[in-house]
Amino acid sequence: MEGRLVTFRDFMKFAVEQYYCSPFEKIGSAGDFFTAPELDRVFGYTLADFIKPLISRYREPVILELGAGTGKMAYDILNYFYTNDPAFAERVKYIIYEKSNYMTDIQMRTLAPFKNVSWVTYFPEVEGIVISNEFFDALPIHVVKGNKELYVSEDGKEVWMDIKDERIKGFLERMGYDNLKGYRIEIPLDAIEFLQKIGDALKSGYNLIIDYGYTSDEIKNFPEGTVVGYSRHRVIQEKLYSMAGEIDITAHVNFSAIIEYGKDFSLEPCFLKSLRDFLMDSSLFIKNLLTLNASQSPEEIERFTRLKTMLVSMGDRFKVLLQRKRP
């Protein structure tokens, strides 16, 4: 970061890039946070079962995953395809968009058994589906309150200055947030830019986003915003600035904004539902849940507990959005 003051957006961009490019464990029991794919393979299997009928009509269906973490979700999706329909699996091209060399190395080791996986740092043309799990929450956001934007000083002090970016004012007006004067409002301009990239890349097919977030109807539940830092599975709020680059800094996804601005890029909403509802709508997930519940095996009892974690701890906080590229 250069200069004595930077927008919170620029601070968060710097901190997140430093964090994900640094060579230390981030995901899992020895890291800073868990993701659903790390809890159990049934999450990836459920996604694969949901995705397959959406993309099976394409001769060479593409799955473009944004920020694949350890590669566990990609592994489970491909493993499900190869186990249940090898002919279909051979047709699939699995592409991972990843900017971190450190994370790419981990993913390559995880996905070494599969020959149809490749990595890119740009958005290729896609006929199929773009998927992301806990990707949008790491994109930097502008923070405003009233007619002021949040800046951060070199010594970690918060400073509020007049809003200069007209895109922020346009966002507040379009989303109907310009009357929420006492709230910290988070402006996801970077997420909107990614939506445009997805819309441009997606020649035919779908965009699937899984992340924790809120809608405009729920925004009043977060008067101080949603920015938070995690370290070793604990919230690190008071050291957010001093530990930049060492902790996972995230913000909830504004799904109402994703839906609204997605329309500009020919991305039509198919559904928005809680992760719990998405999983409970899956016959594959229900079958596994019932099977594990009936088992006396210690390993399967533990797996059943992890599936309950998906449904209870993550079920309401996380949402699933499916958008279709308009012809």
N, C-alpha and C positions, 0 to 999 in steps of 0.2 A: 504494500500500500504506500502511496506517495502523498505528501502534503499533510498538513496538520489535522484536517477534517476530511472524512469520507462519508458518503451516505451509508446507512446501515446495509443497503443492498450490496455495495462494493465491499464492505467489511465481511459480510456473510459469504460472498463469492470467494474471496481470498481464503477465508477460514475453511470452507468446505473443500476447496481444491487442495489446500495443504493437508487436510485431514486424510482424504482418500488417496492421495499420492504418497503418503508416508508409510514406511514399511513396518507396520505393527498390526496385530490382529484386531479386527473391528467388529466382526459379526460372530455370534455364538457365545457359549458360556465363558470363554476367556476374553471376549471382546467387550464392546460397550452396549450392544443391543442385540436382540433376537429379531429375526423376520419369520413369517409363517413357514416358508420352505424349510427353514432350519428345524422347525418343530417336528414335522413329520412329512414323509413322502406323499401322503394322501393329498396334501395341498396341491402339489404339482400334478398328481394324477387327476384330481378333480378339474384343474385347469385344462389339462390335455383333453379330457373327455368333453369339456365344454367347447374347446377351440376346434376340435376335429371337424364337426359338421359345418362349421362356419367357413372353413377353408378347403374342404375336400374337393370342391369343384374345380380348383385351379390345377393346371397340369404340373406346375412346379410351385406349390404353395410356399410362401415365405413367412417365417415368424421372425420379426425383428424385435429383440428384447432390449430395452433401454436400461443400462446400468445393471448388470446381471449379478452383482454381489459376489458370492463365492462360486456361482455357477450351479448351485444345488437345484434351483427351480428348473433351469434348462435341462439338467441331467434327468430329473424326474419326468419331465414332459416327454423327452426323447425316449427314455426307457419305457414309458407307458406305450408310446407309439410302436416301438420295435417289438414289445412283448405281445401286443394285441393286434397289430396290423402291420407286419414288416413291409409289405408292398407300399403302403401309404407312407411309412416312415422313410423309405428310400427316396420318395418324391420330395420330401420336405427339405427346404434350405433354412437352417437356423442361423440367423445373423445377430451378433451382439454388438451394440453400440456402447463403447467404453473408452473413456479418456485417460483412465489411470493405468499406467503400465504395471503397477503393483497388483491391482485387482485383475488385470488381464492375465498375468502369470498364474494366479490362483485358479482362475476360470479354465485356463488351458489344461492345467493338471487335472481338474475335476472332470473335464469333458473329453479327455484324451481317448476314451473308448469309441467316440463318435467321429465319423469322417465328414459329416455334413454340417459342421459348425465353422463359421468364420467370424472375424472381428473387423469392425470398421470404426472410424472416427468421424464419419459423415453419415448422412441419411441417404441410403440407396433407394431406388424405386422398389415398391412393394406391391405385390398382389397377394394378399393374405391378411395378416394381422400384425399390428404393433402392440406389444404388451409391456407393461411396466409395473413393478411391485416395489413400493417405497422408493420411487425415483423422484417424483415431483416434489415431495416434501423437502428434498435437499436443494432445490433450486432457490437461488437468492430472491428476496422480496424487499420492496421498499416499505417503510413503515411511516404512516402519517397519523397526526392527531389534529383535528380541526383543519386549519390552513397551514400547518407546519409539518415538515418532514424530519425524520430522525437522522442525525449524523453522529459519528463516533470520532472522538479525538484520539490522538496517539497514546494517551495514557488511560484510555478506556472510559472516558466520561461521555455521557449522552448529552447531545446538544440539539436543540430544535430550531430549525431555520425555515424560512418561507419556501413553499413548494415552487420549484423552478420548472420541472418537467411537465409539459402540457399533457402528456399521456396519462399521468397520474390523475390530473383533474378530469380528463375525459373518462377514465375508469370509474372514478367516484360518482360522476353524474350518470353514466350508463347503468351502473349497478345499483343506483339509488342509495348510495352510502353517504352522500354529501350532507345529510342531516344528522349523522352520527357524530356530533362534535366532541363528545367526551370519551370516545373510544379510540384505542389504537387499531387502526385499520391496516391490514397487510395487502400490498398491491403486487400481484404476481406477474409483472411484466415479462420476466424471463420465461415463466410457464407459458404465457401466451405466445412468445416467440417459438417455443418448442412445439406448441400446437400447430403453428403455421408450417414448421418444418415437417411435421407428421402429415398434415393435410396435403402438402406439396409432394411428399414422397409416396403417399398411399394412392396408387392408381386405382385400386379396387380392393374393398375389404373393410377391416374394422380396426378400431383403436380401443384397447382395454386397459384401464387404469385401476390399480388397486392401491389404496393408500389411506392413511388416517386423515380426516378432514371434516368439513362442515359445509352447510349450505347457507344462503342468505338468511333463511328463517332462523338459523342457529347462531348467527354471528354475535348476537347480544349475550350469548353465554361466555364470550371471551372479551370482556371489556379491556383487558390489558394485553390482548393479542395472544398468539399461540407459540411464539418463539421459545425454544427450550434447548438446553444442552444435555447430553448424556455421556457419562463416563462410568464404565464398569456397572452398567445397568442402574445407575443412580442419576437422578436429576441434579445437574450442576448449573444452577441459575445465577448464583452470586459471583461465579468466576467465568461467566460467559465470555467476557472480553479478554481477561488475562490468560485464559487457556485456549485462545483461538488457535486452531490447527491441531490441537491435542484431543479435543472432544468432538462428539457428533452434534452438530447444530442443525436443527430442523424447524420447520413451521408447518402447521396443518395446511392441507390443500383446500382451496376454496372451490368446491365442485360446482357451485352455481356459476362462478366466473368461467370455469373450464367449459361448461355447457354453453353459456352465452357466447363466448368468443369463439368456441369451436364452430359455430354456425358460419362465421366469417370465412372459414377455411373448408367449407363443405363437409363438416363433421356433424352428422345428425345424431342426437341422443336416442339410443334404443332403450336403455334403462339405467337408473341409478338406484342401487339398493345397498343395504348394510351387508357387510361380509357374512354375518350370521345367516341372513336370508339367502344370500348367494349359495352358501355351502349347504343349507338345509333344502334348497331347491334341487340339489344334485342327488340323484339316486345312487351314484357311486359313493359319494361321501356318506350318505345315510347307511348304506350297506356295510361300509367299513366301520362306522361308528357302532352299529349293532353287533357286528362280529367281535370287535374288540371288547365291547361291554360284556359279552357272554363268556369271554375267555378267562381262564384261571392262570394263564402264563404271566409271570412277573413282567416280562418284556412287553407283552401286549396290554397289560394293565397300565403300565407306564405310558404306552402310546395312547391309550384311551384318555388318560389324564391330559396329555398334550393336545389332543383334539378338543377336549373341553375348554382348554385355554384359548384355542382359536375362536371358539363359539362365545365364550363368556368374556374373557379379558380383551379380546380383539374384536369381537363380533359387532359391537355397536360403534366403537371408535373408528373402525375401518369401513370404508365404502368401496363399492365396485361400480365403475362407470363403463358402459359399452357405448361407443359411438360408431356409426357406419358412414363410410365415405359416400357422399351423394354423387351419383353418376353425372 
